[in-house]
Amino acid sequence: MSQPLSELTTIRVGGSPKHIHTASSRDELIAIAKDVWARTDNWLVLGGGSNLVAADDVSDLEVIWVRNLGVEYIGQGRVRVQAGENWSDFVIRTAKQGLAGIESLAGIPGTVGAAPIQNIGAYGQELSLTLHSLEFLDFETNEVQVLTKADCVFGYRDSIFKRGKRGIVTWVEFQFFTDLPAAHNELLEARVEEVVGLRASKGMVLDDKDHDTWSCGSFFTNPIVSESFAKTLPLDAPQWPTEADDGLTVKLSAAWLIEQAGIQKGFSLPGSNAAISTKHALAITNRGYATADEVVELARYIQTQVSNKFGINLVPEPNLIGF
Ligand SMILES: Cc1cc2nc3c(=O)[nH]c(=O)nc-3n(C[C@H](O)[C@H](O)[C@H](O)COP(=O)(O)OP(=O)(O)OC[C@H]3O[C@@H](n4cnc5c(N)ncnc54)[C@H](O)[C@@H]3O)c2cc1C
């Protein structure tokens, strides 16, 4: 048996998979994936493990662990980054170099290769703003493709990869904004610091000693509903017109819905080691010895309470593996 996924994921649950294959270069990643795919359909691509909840029994699962590193400056704001690079380190590095466009995504855990999967976003910025293209090994065809931003069909915490295109991102290319006055380097670094501070106050920056950060970040996406449905909600329900801004759909605050459904920060089911973060109503956390089942049980309870109160089905943001 290999190392348990509880040791490789930020919410620290999950059993031992059949095998963990570590890929340290792009070519190795492609070779390992083709080999695994030829043998089984029960496989998982693992980056930093910050957006997945693996079941307590995953003994048949083969894990492809993306660890290829390298950052290549192509020029004129274009940078190619290998999928296994750490996302937050990359943000700090680019801010120092005056490359603008991802500074508000500072402090988000995980790898560069996973960032396009759900089009990571925070504080008004999304990956899709700067993503230029990426290399993708397609599970269906076994072919390597270069996909443009348009090919990825990004949306709010969404992409073509979340809607059934299975495979592996091997590298990502960014197009940064470089036409800023030099003084903006300092502003970018200041923004990174500000964002990380804000995130830390909500338990959204990993800290071994703080159980509020033993999570997958937000456990549910903010629901998008029709404008007419939104009008049926209490007047103080936070609402934002969605990206399209056509007035037809409205994004709601999942955290607000949870708290209004009677589930407060710190809540846990009797006898469970999974609990809502004491700092953020949207994060399910492991208080030390939680099982994957306890995490999922709490998630289902929250969904039921919100559905009963508002008729809204909260959609989990992390990938649930083996449930
Ligand atoms: C404390 C905390 C705060 C967070 N805050 C935010 C936030 O503000 N905004 C936000 O958007 N997210 C946030 N997240 C979620 C998470 O950090 C991101 O989704 C991140 O991009 C996941 O990266 P990862 O490498 O850990 O992916 P993993 O958890 O390893 O994998 C996530 C999914 O991507 C797939 N995957 C991973 N690597 C690849 C690859 N190379 N090719 C193809 N598929 C791949 C996996 O199979 C899995 O389905 C937060 C998480 C935590 C724990």
The ligand as an SDF file (V2000), in Angstrom:
LIG
                    3D

 53 58  0  0  0  0  0  0  0  0999 V2000
   -7.1910   27.0410    2.3280 C   0  0  0  0  0  0  0  0  0  0  0  0
   -7.6470   26.9720    0.8660 C   0  0  0  0  0  0  0  0  0  0  0  0
   -8.0360   28.1200    0.2070 C   0  0  0  0  0  0  0  0  0  0  0  0
   -8.4480   28.0610   -1.1370 C   0  0  0  0  0  0  0  0  0  0  0  0
   -8.8410   29.2150   -1.7660 N   0  0  0  0  0  0  0  0  0  0  0  0
   -9.2440   29.1760   -3.0590 C   0  0  0  0  0  0  0  0  0  0  0  0
   -9.6370   30.3810   -3.7340 C   0  0  0  0  0  0  0  0  0  0  0  0
   -9.6140   31.4860   -3.1640 O   0  0  0  0  0  0  0  0  0  0  0  0
  -10.0430   30.2900   -5.0240 N   0  0  0  0  0  0  0  0  0  0  0  0
  -10.0640   29.0920   -5.6790 C   0  0  0  0  0  0  0  0  0  0  0  0
  -10.4440   29.0890   -6.8670 O   0  0  0  0  0  0  0  0  0  0  0  0
   -9.6850   27.9520   -5.0800 N   0  0  0  0  0  0  0  0  0  0  0  0
   -9.2880   27.9460   -3.7890 C   0  0  0  0  0  0  0  0  0  0  0  0
   -8.9190   26.7890   -3.1550 N   0  0  0  0  0  0  0  0  0  0  0  0
   -9.0030   25.5110   -3.8840 C   0  0  0  0  0  0  0  0  0  0  0  0
   -7.6710   25.0280   -4.4780 C   0  0  0  0  0  0  0  0  0  0  0  0
   -6.5680   25.6120   -3.8380 O   0  0  0  0  0  0  0  0  0  0  0  0
   -7.5560   25.2820   -5.9840 C   0  0  0  0  0  0  0  0  0  0  0  0
   -8.6360   24.6870   -6.6600 O   0  0  0  0  0  0  0  0  0  0  0  0
   -6.2530   24.7430   -6.5760 C   0  0  0  0  0  0  0  0  0  0  0  0
   -6.1370   25.1420   -7.9110 O   0  0  0  0  0  0  0  0  0  0  0  0
   -6.1400   23.2210   -6.5000 C   0  0  0  0  0  0  0  0  0  0  0  0
   -4.8110   22.8750   -6.8640 O   0  0  0  0  0  0  0  0  0  0  0  0
   -4.1800   21.4950   -6.4530 P   0  0  0  0  0  0  0  0  0  0  0  0
   -2.8910   21.3590   -7.1590 O   0  0  0  0  0  0  0  0  0  0  0  0
   -4.1300   21.3650   -4.9790 O   0  0  0  0  0  0  0  0  0  0  0  0
   -5.2400   20.4730   -7.0700 O   0  0  0  0  0  0  0  0  0  0  0  0
   -5.6730   19.0620   -6.5110 P   0  0  0  0  0  0  0  0  0  0  0  0
   -6.4850   19.2270   -5.2760 O   0  0  0  0  0  0  0  0  0  0  0  0
   -4.5220   18.1460   -6.4500 O   0  0  0  0  0  0  0  0  0  0  0  0
   -6.6560   18.6170   -7.6830 O   0  0  0  0  0  0  0  0  0  0  0  0
   -7.8780   19.2970   -7.9060 C   0  0  0  0  0  0  0  0  0  0  0  0
   -8.5200   18.7680   -9.1920 C   0  0  0  0  0  0  0  0  0  0  0  0
   -7.6960   19.1060  -10.3120 O   0  0  0  0  0  0  0  0  0  0  0  0
   -7.2350   17.9160  -10.9620 C   0  0  0  0  0  0  0  0  0  0  0  0
   -5.8470   18.1740  -11.3550 N   0  0  0  0  0  0  0  0  0  0  0  0
   -4.8060   18.5130  -10.5460 C   0  0  0  0  0  0  0  0  0  0  0  0
   -3.6910   18.7330  -11.2830 N   0  0  0  0  0  0  0  0  0  0  0  0
   -4.0490   18.5080  -12.5680 C   0  0  0  0  0  0  0  0  0  0  0  0
   -3.3430   18.5560  -13.8090 C   0  0  0  0  0  0  0  0  0  0  0  0
   -2.0460   18.8880  -13.8760 N   0  0  0  0  0  0  0  0  0  0  0  0
   -4.0130   18.2370  -14.9330 N   0  0  0  0  0  0  0  0  0  0  0  0
   -5.3220   17.8930  -14.9070 C   0  0  0  0  0  0  0  0  0  0  0  0
   -6.0440   17.8430  -13.7740 N   0  0  0  0  0  0  0  0  0  0  0  0
   -5.4090   18.1470  -12.6250 C   0  0  0  0  0  0  0  0  0  0  0  0
   -7.3950   16.8090   -9.9360 C   0  0  0  0  0  0  0  0  0  0  0  0
   -7.5370   15.5460  -10.5580 O   0  0  0  0  0  0  0  0  0  0  0  0
   -8.6300   17.2310   -9.2090 C   0  0  0  0  0  0  0  0  0  0  0  0
   -9.7700   16.9000   -9.9490 O   0  0  0  0  0  0  0  0  0  0  0  0
   -8.4920   26.8090   -1.8140 C   0  0  0  0  0  0  0  0  0  0  0  0
   -8.1030   25.6510   -1.1250 C   0  0  0  0  0  0  0  0  0  0  0  0
   -7.6800   25.7310    0.2100 C   0  0  0  0  0  0  0  0  0  0  0  0
   -7.2530   24.4800    0.9240 C   0  0  0  0  0  0  0  0  0  0  0  0
  1  2  1  0
  2  3  1  0
  2 52  2  0
  3  4  2  0
  4  5  1  0
  4 50  1  0
  5  6  2  0
  6  7  1  0
  6 13  1  0
  7  8  2  0
  7  9  1  0
  9 10  1  0
 10 11  2  0
 10 12  1  0
 12 13  2  0
 13 14  1  0
 14 15  1  0
 14 50  1  0
 15 16  1  0
 16 17  1  0
 16 18  1  0
 18 19  1  0
 18 20  1  0
 20 21  1  0
 20 22  1  0
 22 23  1  0
 23 24  1  0
 24 25  2  0
 24 26  1  0
 24 27  1  0
 27 28  1  0
 28 29  2  0
 28 30  1  0
 28 31  1  0
 31 32  1  0
 32 33  1  0
 33 34  1  0
 33 48  1  0
 34 35  1  0
 35 36  1  0
 35 46  1  0
 36 37  1  0
 36 45  1  0
 37 38  2  0
 38 39  1  0
 39 40  1  0
 39 45  2  0
 40 41  1  0
 40 42  2  0
 42 43  1  0
 43 44  2  0
 44 45  1  0
 46 47  1  0
 46 48  1  0
 48 49  1  0
 50 51  2  0
 51 52  1  0
 52 53  1  0
M  END
$$$$
